[in-house]
Amino acid sequence: MPRQTSTTVSGGKDDQPDEMYPADCCVWYLVSILLCWLVPLFSRIEGINDCYVELFAHSVSVTNATNGNVSTADWRVVLIPKSPVTGCNISLDAVTWRLLRGDKVISEASPSLDDFGKPFTSNKTDWPATTVDFKKVVTPGVIGSVIWDYGVEIAARLKAYNAHGFLMVSCGDIPVKFTADARGNVIGSLFGNMRRCDYVFRK
């Protein structure tokens, strides 16, 4: 008679099918929850370290002008940083400021002794970064006119998480509109929306 082949497979305890116990389900559930919490956290930390920042000339104000032709006036310029990264901590310590008309420097300013060593710090994404006052600037202007070629240059120390160094900022082509107050004094303000500034970072 032909020899029959056995279809029975025998083996030890290692050959038995795996069984899933309730405790194993709890462990895998906790691991899944932990991963869902850690992945966004690591992504957030990575975004904070990148800390991408843009600077804008937010506002310009000119006051104390005395007539409609040639006068001296006090200028105030405000810059703000904007960042898509929430909680991007920025510290700006302005060293020098220059006010320009075209390529010509018409005024310079430095932080006062009271402000020295007290850099502006913010962890908000839209906040006045720094303000500078230029005093008694010769300001030719005609009531109702817009002068388009004012500019500001700033040298500042920067700290933003792992980025420490100097920031050289240039805000050009800032349009200023001159009007008159009730007494006939010429005043000025930024014409239109805030202007984006270019900058170079040096470690």
C-alpha positions in Angstrom: 0.0 0.0 0.0 1.2 3.5 -0.7 2.7 5.3 2.2 0.5 8.0 3.7 1.9 11.4 4.6 1.0 12.8 8.0 -0.7 16.2 7.9 -0.3 16.7 11.7 2.4 19.2 12.7 3.7 18.9 16.2 5.7 21.5 18.0 6.5 23.1 21.3 5.0 26.0 23.2 6.8 28.5 20.9 4.6 27.4 18.0 1.4 28.4 19.6 -0.4 31.4 18.2 0.1 34.7 20.1 -2.6 35.9 22.3 -3.5 39.5 23.0 -4.3 40.3 26.6 -6.2 43.3 28.0 -3.0 44.7 29.5 -1.3 44.7 26.1 -4.1 46.7 24.7 -3.7 49.3 27.4 0.0 49.6 26.7 -0.5 50.1 23.0 -3.2 52.7 23.7 -1.0 54.7 26.0 1.9 54.6 23.5 -0.4 55.9 20.8 -1.6 58.7 23.0 2.0 59.6 23.9 3.1 59.7 20.3 0.1 61.9 19.3 1.2 64.4 22.1 5.0 64.3 21.4 5.0 64.8 17.6 3.2 68.2 17.7 5.4 69.2 20.6 8.6 68.5 18.7 7.2 70.3 15.7 6.5 73.3 17.8 10.0 73.3 19.3 11.5 73.0 15.9 9.4 76.0 14.7 10.4 78.1 17.7 14.1 77.5 17.0 13.7 78.6 13.4 11.9 81.8 14.6 11.4 83.4 11.2 10.9 87.2 11.7 9.9 90.0 9.3 10.3 93.7 10.3 8.0 96.6 9.2 8.0 100.3 9.5 4.7 100.5 11.3 4.2 104.3 11.8 5.8 107.6 11.3 4.8 110.9 13.0 6.2 114.4 12.4 5.3 117.2 14.8 6.4 120.7 15.8 6.8 122.0 12.3 6.5 125.7 12.1 5.5 126.6 8.6 4.7 125.1 5.2 8.0 125.5 3.5 11.1 124.8 5.5 11.0 123.9 9.2 12.4 121.8 11.9 10.3 118.9 13.3 10.5 116.0 15.6 10.2 112.6 14.0 9.1 109.4 15.6 9.4 106.0 13.8 8.1 102.7 15.2 9.1 99.3 13.9 7.3 96.0 14.6 8.3 92.4 14.1 5.9 89.9 12.7 6.4 86.1 12.8 4.3 83.2 11.8 5.8 81.3 14.8 3.7 81.7 17.9 5.8 82.5 21.0 8.9 83.5 19.0 10.8 85.5 21.7 12.6 88.5 20.2 15.0 90.9 21.8 16.1 94.0 20.0 18.7 96.4 21.4 19.1 99.4 19.0 22.6 100.8 18.8 22.3 103.5 16.1 19.5 105.0 14.0 19.7 107.1 10.8 17.0 109.0 9.1 17.5 109.5 5.4 15.9 111.3 2.5 17.0 109.4 -0.6 20.7 108.6 0.0 21.3 111.6 2.2 21.4 111.2 6.0 19.4 114.0 7.6 19.5 112.9 11.2 21.1 110.3 13.5 20.1 109.0 16.9 21.4 106.6 19.6 19.7 105.1 22.6 19.8 107.3 25.7 21.8 106.4 28.7 18.6 105.4 30.5 17.8 103.0 27.8 21.2 101.5 27.3 21.4 97.9 28.2 17.6 97.5 28.3 16.7 95.8 25.1 13.1 95.5 24.0 11.8 91.9 24.5 8.6 90.4 23.3 7.2 86.9 22.7 4.2 88.2 20.7 4.0 88.0 16.9 2.8 91.6 16.3 4.1 94.1 18.8 6.0 97.5 18.6 9.6 96.3 18.6 11.4 99.6 19.0 10.7 103.4 18.8 13.1 106.1 18.0 12.8 109.9 18.2 14.8 112.2 15.9 14.8 115.8 17.3 14.8 119.0 15.3 15.1 117.5 11.9 15.2 120.0 9.0 11.9 119.0 7.3 11.0 120.6 4.0 7.4 120.0 3.2 4.4 121.5 1.5 0.9 121.1 3.0 -1.0 118.3 1.2 2.1 116.8 -0.4 3.5 113.3 -0.1 7.3 112.8 -0.1 8.1 109.2 -1.1 11.8 108.7 -0.5 12.3 108.9 3.3 14.1 105.9 4.9 15.4 104.6 8.1 18.5 102.5 8.8 19.1 100.7 12.1 21.9 98.7 13.7 20.7 96.6 16.5 21.7 93.6 18.7 19.3 90.7 18.2 18.5 87.7 20.4 15.9 85.2 19.1 16.3 81.8 20.8 19.5 80.3 19.2 20.2 83.4 17.0 22.5 86.0 18.6 24.2 88.7 16.6 23.8 92.1 14.9 20.9 93.1 12.7 21.4 95.7 10.0 18.0 97.0 9.0 17.1 99.2 6.0 13.5 100.6 5.6 13.5 102.5 2.4 10.9 104.3 0.3 8.7 105.3 3.2 6.1 107.8 2.0 5.2 110.6 4.4 2.2 112.9 3.9 2.4 116.4 5.3 -0.8 118.2 6.4 -1.5 121.1 8.8 -3.0 121.2 12.2 -5.5 123.8 13.5 -2.7 126.3 14.1 -1.3 126.0 10.7 1.7 124.0 11.8 2.9 121.3 9.4 2.5 117.7 10.6 3.3 114.4 8.9 2.4 110.8 9.0 3.0 107.5 7.2 1.1 107.5 3.9 -0.6 104.2 3.3 0.2 100.8 4.8 3.3 99.9 6.9 6.4 99.2 4.9 8.5 96.0 4.9 12.1 96.4 5.9 15.1 94.5 4.6 17.7 93.3 7.0 21.0 91.4 7.1 21.9 89.2 10.1 25.5 88.9 11.2 26.7 86.6 14.0 
